[in-house]
Amino acid sequence: MKKTMIIAAAAMLMVGGFAGTASAKAFCAACHAGKADKVGPSFEKIVAAYGSVDKVFAFLNSDADLKAKVAGFESKASTMASQVKKYRGLSDEKKAEVRAFFEAELK
């Protein structure tokens, strides 16, 4: 099941990225949820590991290499590293959609 979700997310991105807020959701939601772990850690755990939403997005918008910060998910780092690379290639508008989805999931 987990491999299927990862493959589906990767296929969606290879077919043409995403457009619109619904697809911004798909960019993250295949592996993450606001308060529940899925394939990857919850957004809540990610924010706790980085210290704030601003710090999460400062990392995502930097050129820093990914270092797994949420215990128990280190084995997913290579998958997430490829997603971070794709995120960094998005337009500012698409990045804003991803952040809006991320923040909405935390409420």
Stockholm file with secondary structure:
# STOCKHOLM 1.0

chainA/1-107         MKKTMIIAAAAMLMVGGFAGTASAKAFCAACHAGKADKVGPSFEKIVAAYGSVDKVFAFLNSDADLKAKVAGFESKASTMASQVKKYRGLSDEKKAEVRAFFEAELK
#=GR chainA/1-107 SS CHHHHHHHHHHHHHHHCCCSHHHHHHHHHTTCCSSSCSSSCCHHHHHHHHSSHHHHHHHHTSCCCCCCCSTTCGGGHHHHHHHHHHHHTSCHHHHHHHHHHHHHHHC
#=GC SS_cons         CHHHHHHHHHHHHHHHCCCSHHHHHHHHHTTCCSSSCSSSCCHHHHHHHHSSHHHHHHHHTSCCCCCCCSTTCGGGHHHHHHHHHHHHTSCHHHHHHHHHHHHHHHC
//
